[in-house]
Amino acid sequence: MAKLIFDRNKEEVVLPDGAPLQEICEEAGVPFACTEGVCGTCVIEVKEGHENLTSPTEEEEDFLGTGVLDERLACQCKIKCGSVRITF
């Protein structure tokens, strides 16, 4: 099981390994628009655990740039395992 920690309110959510972040982030108040990785509305800042997220998608690299690990698009990434601490 994986754990997503919201830095803003210290809420911790347990998720199955491989779970997408979109739904849980949306419930926590992360704004979403296109959900396809094009608009960038759902940018989150990864404070800890970026290695526990899937690799950036082509859409993320197009929007955020190649090699950026501290920002991700919540609509595109999944948590592989372990814990990830984010803010938005």
C-alpha positions as CSV (number, residue, x, y, z in Angstrom):
1,M,0.0,0.0,0.0
2,A,1.1,3.5,-0.8
3,K,0.5,6.7,1.2
4,L,-0.2,10.2,-0.2
5,I,0.5,13.0,2.3
6,F,-1.0,16.5,1.8
7,D,1.5,19.0,3.2
8,R,-1.2,21.7,3.5
9,N,-3.3,20.0,6.2
10,K,-1.1,16.9,7.0
11,E,-3.9,14.6,5.8
12,E,-2.6,11.1,4.9
13,V,-4.5,8.9,2.4
14,V,-3.6,5.2,1.9
15,L,-3.9,4.1,-1.7
16,P,-3.2,0.8,-3.4
17,D,0.1,0.6,-5.2
18,G,-0.3,1.9,-8.8
19,A,-3.2,4.1,-8.0
20,P,-3.7,7.3,-10.0
21,L,-3.6,10.6,-8.0
22,Q,-6.4,12.4,-9.9
23,E,-9.4,11.4,-7.9
24,I,-7.9,11.8,-4.4
25,C,-6.2,15.1,-5.3
26,E,-9.5,16.4,-6.7
27,E,-11.3,15.5,-3.5
28,A,-8.5,17.3,-1.6
29,G,-9.1,20.5,-3.5
30,V,-6.6,20.4,-6.3
31,P,-8.2,22.2,-9.3
32,F,-8.7,20.2,-12.5
33,A,-9.8,21.3,-16.0
34,C,-8.9,19.1,-19.0
35,T,-7.6,16.0,-17.1
36,E,-5.5,15.2,-20.2
37,G,-2.2,16.8,-19.2
38,V,-2.6,19.8,-21.5
39,C,-3.8,22.7,-19.4
40,G,-1.6,22.4,-16.3
41,T,-4.4,23.4,-13.9
42,C,-3.6,20.4,-11.7
43,V,0.1,21.1,-11.1
44,I,1.2,19.7,-7.7
45,E,4.6,20.2,-6.0
46,V,6.3,17.0,-4.8
47,K,8.0,17.7,-1.5
48,E,9.2,14.1,-0.8
49,G,9.0,10.8,-2.5
50,H,9.2,11.7,-6.2
51,E,10.9,8.4,-6.7
52,N,7.6,6.7,-5.6
53,L,5.7,8.2,-8.5
54,T,5.6,6.8,-12.1
55,S,7.9,8.5,-14.6
56,P,6.6,11.7,-16.1
57,T,4.3,11.2,-19.1
58,E,5.0,12.8,-22.5
59,E,2.2,15.3,-21.7
60,E,3.9,16.3,-18.4
61,E,7.3,16.7,-20.1
62,D,5.7,18.9,-22.8
63,F,4.1,21.1,-20.2
64,L,6.6,21.1,-17.4
65,G,9.8,20.4,-19.2
66,T,12.1,17.4,-19.2
67,G,13.8,16.3,-16.0
68,V,11.5,18.2,-13.7
69,L,10.8,16.1,-10.6
70,D,9.5,18.5,-8.1
71,E,6.4,19.4,-10.1
72,R,3.9,17.0,-11.6
73,L,0.5,17.0,-13.2
74,A,-1.9,15.2,-10.8
75,C,-4.0,14.0,-13.7
76,Q,-1.1,12.1,-15.2
77,C,0.9,10.5,-12.4
78,K,0.4,7.4,-10.3
79,I,1.9,6.4,-7.0
80,K,3.9,3.2,-7.4
81,C,4.5,2.5,-3.7
82,G,5.9,4.1,-0.5
83,S,4.9,7.6,0.5
84,V,4.7,10.8,-1.4
85,R,4.3,14.3,0.2
86,I,2.7,17.0,-2.0
87,T,1.4,20.5,-1.8
88,F,-0.7,22.6,-4.3
